[in-house]
Amino acid sequence: MDKILLWLAQTPYKDYGIEIASADASFRQYFRLTLGEKTVLLMDASREKNSLAPFLDVTQKLLNAAVNAPKIYEQNLEEGFLILEDFGNVHYLNVLNNTNFKTLYKSAMDEIIKMQNADTTALPLYDKAFLHFEMDLMRTWYLEKKLGFSLDETQAKILADALDAISEVVLSQPQGLFVHRDFHSRNIMLQSDGTIGVIDYQDAMSGAITYDLVSLLKDCYIAFAREDIQTLVLAFRDKKGLHAEDATFIKWFDFMGLQRHIKVLGVFSRLHIRDAKEGYLKDIPLTLHYVLETAKRYEETQLLGKLLEELTSKQ
């Protein structure tokens, strides 16, 4: 905190009060600076300074695409601090319910379409190797380290075959689009004027058309009826002007969801085991539900669904 205060003393925000705003799943911390009715956020990324350059680059890409990302007012890359626009503290998760979710999701889908127009130059590619790197987190951190299972040869082949099928479908859909990678209800801010603020995008990549749509509509923190979600998925397709058949686009969406949720089972387990962040354990059941419910729908992944159901039912 001393370094923060020393730096703030050299900025236009030296007279602002400071209080903790939030911390996220990484090692970043956020403080709200207040002077009267004026507020800004201070991002403390001193424990992962290398994340700031990508954050600055992606912020500019989003602003150039008319996405409502936070404006950056001050920066200290040497110490790992930024001062940025404050979108308030109302997340989508605070307000989503059965009455308003369709309207709110449609607004967020419009923001995805804007994000997908952003420049992807120099962004890492969501290629097959990276898709599998992420999915392998489930076996290491969820099945082996959290649940204590070692897969036998037959089980390992079922898993490998399913993951190959998943990545094949993911890569068969339109690629090369800006992917936020974490566009869910905790990273979408609802401002007092009803507009959306987009945050936590520094890990953006270039990838598949359905990734951010899955993050939004198959959120690991809140869920709605599949029938309603499918209607929204197809509405997104129509807004994008794609000519994919209903079943094809739904499958693209579902398999992208399998990739993401398989990864997230590993990520949530790792956050608990490695980083002592127990809060994510309560979000594993919904994430697992998404995987099981979707895997059972498709021939390529039915054996994986049965395997995971068998292993997790023993817990």
C-alpha positions as CSV (number, residue, x, y, z in Angstrom):
1,M,0.0,0.0,0.0
2,D,2.9,2.4,0.7
3,K,4.0,2.2,-2.9
4,I,0.5,2.9,-4.1
5,L,0.2,6.0,-1.8
6,L,3.6,7.3,-2.9
7,W,2.6,7.1,-6.5
8,L,-0.8,8.6,-6.0
9,A,0.8,11.6,-4.4
10,Q,2.4,12.4,-7.8
11,T,-0.9,12.1,-9.7
12,P,-4.1,14.3,-9.9
13,Y,-5.7,11.7,-7.6
14,K,-3.5,12.5,-4.5
15,D,-6.4,13.9,-2.5
16,Y,-8.8,11.0,-3.3
17,G,-9.8,8.6,-0.5
18,I,-8.9,5.0,-1.1
19,E,-10.8,1.8,-0.2
20,I,-10.7,-1.8,-1.4
21,A,-13.0,-2.4,-4.3
22,S,-12.4,-6.1,-5.2
23,A,-10.0,-8.8,-6.1
24,D,-10.3,-11.2,-9.0
25,A,-9.2,-14.8,-9.7
26,S,-5.7,-13.7,-10.6
27,F,-3.4,-11.7,-8.4
28,R,-4.8,-8.3,-9.3
29,Q,-6.5,-6.1,-6.7
30,Y,-8.7,-3.1,-7.2
31,F,-9.2,0.0,-5.1
32,R,-11.8,2.7,-5.5
33,L,-10.5,6.3,-5.3
34,T,-13.2,8.8,-4.2
35,L,-13.3,12.6,-4.0
36,G,-16.8,13.9,-3.4
37,E,-19.0,12.3,-6.2
38,K,-16.0,11.5,-8.4
39,T,-14.6,8.0,-8.4
40,V,-12.0,6.1,-10.4
41,L,-10.5,2.6,-10.0
42,L,-6.9,1.8,-9.2
43,M,-5.7,-1.5,-10.5
44,D,-2.9,-3.0,-8.5
45,A,-1.2,-5.6,-10.8
46,S,2.2,-5.4,-8.9
47,R,2.2,-9.1,-8.5
48,E,1.8,-9.7,-12.2
49,K,3.2,-6.7,-14.0
50,N,3.5,-8.5,-17.3
51,S,-0.3,-8.5,-17.5
52,L,-0.5,-4.7,-17.9
53,A,0.9,-4.4,-21.5
54,P,-1.7,-6.8,-22.8
55,F,-4.4,-5.0,-20.8
56,L,-3.4,-1.7,-22.4
57,D,-3.2,-3.1,-25.9
58,V,-6.6,-4.9,-25.6
59,T,-8.2,-1.9,-24.0
60,Q,-7.3,0.2,-27.0
61,K,-8.5,-2.5,-29.4
62,L,-11.9,-2.5,-27.7
63,L,-12.2,1.2,-27.5
64,N,-11.4,1.4,-31.2
65,A,-14.3,-1.0,-31.9
66,A,-16.7,1.2,-29.8
67,V,-16.8,-1.3,-27.0
68,N,-17.4,0.3,-23.6
69,A,-14.1,-0.7,-22.0
70,P,-12.7,1.6,-19.2
71,K,-10.7,4.6,-20.2
72,I,-7.2,4.6,-18.7
73,Y,-6.3,7.9,-17.0
74,E,-2.9,7.2,-15.4
75,Q,-0.3,4.4,-15.7
76,N,2.8,3.2,-13.8
77,L,4.0,0.1,-15.6
78,E,7.2,0.0,-13.5
79,E,5.3,-0.6,-10.3
80,G,2.2,-2.3,-11.9
81,F,-0.5,0.3,-11.3
82,L,-3.2,1.8,-13.5
83,I,-6.0,4.3,-12.8
84,L,-9.0,3.7,-14.9
85,E,-12.7,4.6,-15.4
86,D,-15.0,3.3,-12.7
87,F,-18.0,1.4,-14.0
88,G,-19.5,1.2,-10.5
89,N,-20.2,-2.0,-8.6
90,V,-23.3,-3.5,-10.1
91,H,-22.5,-6.6,-12.1
92,Y,-25.0,-8.5,-14.3
93,L,-25.0,-11.2,-11.6
94,N,-26.4,-8.7,-9.1
95,V,-29.5,-8.1,-11.2
96,L,-30.2,-11.0,-13.6
97,N,-33.5,-12.8,-13.0
98,N,-36.2,-14.7,-14.9
99,T,-37.9,-11.5,-15.8
100,N,-35.1,-9.5,-17.3
101,F,-32.4,-12.0,-18.5
102,K,-33.5,-12.0,-22.1
103,T,-33.3,-8.2,-22.4
104,L,-30.0,-8.0,-20.5
105,Y,-28.5,-10.9,-22.5
106,K,-29.5,-9.3,-25.8
107,S,-27.7,-6.1,-24.8
108,A,-24.6,-8.2,-23.9
109,M,-24.9,-10.1,-27.3
110,D,-24.8,-6.7,-29.1
111,E,-21.6,-6.0,-27.2
112,I,-20.1,-9.3,-28.3
113,I,-20.8,-8.4,-31.9
114,K,-18.9,-5.1,-31.4
115,M,-16.1,-7.0,-29.7
116,Q,-15.9,-9.4,-32.6
117,N,-15.2,-6.4,-34.9
118,A,-12.1,-5.5,-32.8
119,D,-8.6,-5.9,-34.3
120,T,-7.0,-9.2,-33.5
121,T,-3.5,-8.4,-34.6
122,A,-0.9,-9.9,-32.3
123,L,-3.5,-11.7,-30.2
124,P,-2.6,-15.3,-29.4
125,L,-4.5,-17.9,-31.4
126,Y,-7.0,-20.3,-29.9
127,D,-5.6,-23.2,-31.9
128,K,-6.0,-26.9,-31.3
129,A,-3.0,-27.1,-29.0
130,F,-4.3,-24.4,-26.7
131,L,-7.9,-25.8,-26.7
132,H,-6.4,-29.1,-25.5
133,F,-4.0,-27.4,-23.0
134,E,-7.1,-25.9,-21.3
135,M,-9.2,-29.0,-21.4
136,D,-6.3,-31.0,-19.9
137,L,-6.7,-28.9,-16.7
138,M,-9.8,-31.0,-15.9
139,R,-7.9,-34.3,-15.7
140,T,-5.0,-32.8,-13.7
141,W,-6.7,-30.6,-11.2
142,Y,-10.3,-31.9,-11.0
143,L,-10.2,-35.6,-11.6
144,E,-6.8,-36.4,-10.2
145,K,-6.0,-33.7,-7.6
146,K,-9.5,-32.8,-6.4
147,L,-11.4,-36.1,-6.8
148,G,-8.3,-38.4,-6.4
149,F,-8.9,-40.5,-9.5
150,S,-6.2,-42.0,-11.8
151,L,-7.8,-42.9,-15.1
152,D,-7.1,-46.4,-16.5
153,E,-6.2,-47.0,-20.1
154,T,-9.8,-47.4,-21.2
155,Q,-11.0,-44.3,-19.4
156,A,-8.1,-42.2,-20.7
157,K,-9.0,-43.2,-24.3
158,I,-12.6,-42.2,-23.7
159,L,-11.4,-38.8,-22.5
160,A,-8.9,-38.3,-25.3
161,D,-11.4,-39.3,-28.0
162,A,-14.0,-36.9,-26.7
163,L,-11.6,-34.0,-26.4
164,D,-10.5,-34.6,-30.0
165,A,-14.1,-34.5,-31.1
166,I,-14.8,-31.3,-29.1
167,S,-11.8,-29.5,-30.6
168,E,-12.7,-30.6,-34.1
169,V,-16.2,-29.1,-33.9
170,V,-14.8,-25.9,-32.2
171,L,-12.3,-25.4,-35.0
172,S,-14.9,-26.2,-37.7
173,Q,-16.8,-22.9,-36.9
174,P,-15.7,-19.4,-38.0
175,Q,-12.4,-18.5,-36.4
176,G,-10.2,-15.4,-36.1
177,L,-12.6,-13.3,-34.1
178,F,-11.8,-11.3,-31.0
179,V,-12.5,-13.5,-27.9
180,H,-12.8,-11.8,-24.5
181,R,-12.5,-15.3,-22.8
182,D,-14.4,-14.4,-19.7
183,F,-17.5,-12.6,-20.8
184,H,-19.8,-13.6,-18.0
185,S,-22.1,-12.0,-15.4
186,R,-19.3,-10.9,-13.1
187,N,-17.4,-9.1,-15.8
188,I,-20.3,-7.2,-17.3
189,M,-21.1,-4.0,-15.4
190,L,-24.5,-2.4,-15.5
191,Q,-24.2,1.3,-15.3
192,S,-26.8,3.7,-13.9
193,D,-27.8,4.8,-17.5
194,G,-28.4,1.2,-18.5
195,T,-25.3,0.9,-20.6
196,I,-22.8,-2.0,-20.3
197,G,-19.2,-1.7,-19.1
198,V,-16.9,-4.5,-20.1
199,I,-14.0,-5.5,-17.8
200,D,-11.4,-8.2,-17.3
201,Y,-10.5,-8.8,-20.9
202,Q,-6.7,-8.7,-20.7
203,D,-6.4,-12.4,-21.7
204,A,-8.1,-11.9,-25.0
205,M,-7.3,-14.2,-27.9
206,S,-8.3,-14.8,-31.5
207,G,-10.7,-17.7,-31.8
208,A,-14.1,-19.1,-32.4
209,I,-17.3,-17.2,-33.0
210,T,-19.3,-18.9,-30.2
211,Y,-16.8,-18.6,-27.3
212,D,-18.0,-15.4,-25.7
213,L,-21.6,-16.3,-26.4
214,V,-21.1,-19.5,-24.4
215,S,-19.4,-17.5,-21.6
216,L,-22.5,-15.3,-21.5
217,L,-25.3,-17.7,-22.0
218,K,-23.9,-20.8,-20.2
219,D,-22.6,-18.8,-17.2
220,C,-20.9,-20.8,-14.5
221,Y,-22.5,-18.6,-11.8
222,I,-26.2,-18.5,-13.0
223,A,-28.3,-20.6,-15.4
224,F,-31.6,-20.3,-17.2
225,A,-33.8,-22.8,-19.2
226,R,-32.0,-24.4,-22.1
227,E,-35.0,-23.7,-24.4
228,D,-34.6,-19.9,-23.7
229,I,-30.9,-20.1,-24.1
230,Q,-31.2,-21.8,-27.5
231,T,-33.5,-19.1,-28.7
232,L,-31.0,-16.5,-27.8
233,V,-28.2,-18.5,-29.4
234,L,-30.0,-18.5,-32.7
235,A,-30.9,-14.8,-32.4
236,F,-27.2,-14.1,-32.1
237,R,-26.6,-16.2,-35.3
238,D,-29.2,-14.2,-37.1
239,K,-27.7,-10.8,-35.9
240,K,-24.4,-11.9,-37.2
241,G,-25.9,-12.8,-40.5
242,L,-24.6,-16.4,-40.6
243,H,-26.3,-19.0,-42.8
244,A,-25.5,-22.0,-40.5
245,E,-28.4,-24.4,-40.0
246,D,-30.0,-24.3,-36.5
247,A,-28.7,-27.7,-35.5
248,T,-25.2,-26.8,-36.8
249,F,-25.0,-23.5,-34.9
250,I,-26.4,-25.1,-31.7
251,K,-23.8,-27.8,-31.9
252,W,-21.0,-25.3,-32.4
253,F,-22.3,-23.5,-29.3
254,D,-22.6,-26.7,-27.3
255,F,-19.2,-28.0,-28.1
256,M,-17.6,-24.7,-27.4
257,G,-19.4,-24.9,-24.1
258,L,-18.0,-28.3,-23.5
259,Q,-14.5,-27.0,-24.1
260,R,-14.9,-24.1,-21.8
261,H,-16.6,-25.9,-19.0
262,I,-14.2,-28.8,-19.0
263,K,-11.4,-26.3,-18.7
264,V,-13.3,-24.4,-15.9
265,L,-13.7,-27.6,-13.8
266,G,-9.9,-27.7,-13.8
267,V,-9.5,-23.9,-13.2
268,F,-11.9,-23.8,-10.2
269,S,-10.2,-26.9,-8.7
270,R,-6.8,-25.3,-9.2
271,L,-8.0,-22.0,-7.6
272,H,-9.0,-24.0,-4.5
273,I,-6.0,-26.4,-4.3
274,R,-3.2,-24.2,-5.4
275,D,-4.4,-20.7,-4.6
276,A,-6.5,-21.4,-1.5
277,K,-9.5,-19.7,-3.0
278,E,-12.4,-21.8,-1.7
279,G,-15.2,-19.6,-3.0
280,Y,-15.1,-21.2,-6.5
281,L,-15.9,-24.7,-5.1
282,K,-19.6,-23.8,-4.9
283,D,-19.6,-23.1,-8.7
284,I,-18.3,-26.5,-9.7
285,P,-21.8,-28.3,-9.5
286,L,-23.3,-26.0,-12.1
287,T,-20.2,-26.2,-14.3
288,L,-20.3,-30.0,-14.1
289,H,-24.1,-30.0,-14.9
290,Y,-23.4,-28.1,-18.1
291,V,-20.7,-30.7,-19.1
292,L,-22.9,-33.7,-18.3
293,E,-26.1,-32.4,-19.8
294,T,-24.4,-31.4,-23.1
295,A,-22.1,-34.4,-23.4
296,K,-25.1,-36.8,-23.2
297,R,-26.8,-35.0,-26.2
298,Y,-24.1,-35.9,-28.8
299,E,-22.8,-39.3,-29.9
300,E,-19.2,-38.1,-29.9
301,T,-19.3,-37.3,-26.2
302,Q,-21.8,-39.7,-24.7
303,L,-19.1,-42.0,-23.3
304,L,-17.4,-39.0,-21.7
305,G,-20.6,-38.0,-20.1
306,K,-21.2,-41.5,-18.7
307,L,-17.6,-41.6,-17.4
308,L,-17.7,-38.3,-15.7
309,E,-21.1,-39.1,-14.2
310,E,-19.8,-42.4,-12.9
311,L,-16.6,-40.8,-11.4
312,T,-18.4,-37.8,-9.8
313,S,-21.3,-39.8,-8.4
314,K,-18.8,-41.5,-6.1
315,Q,-18.1,-38.3,-4.3
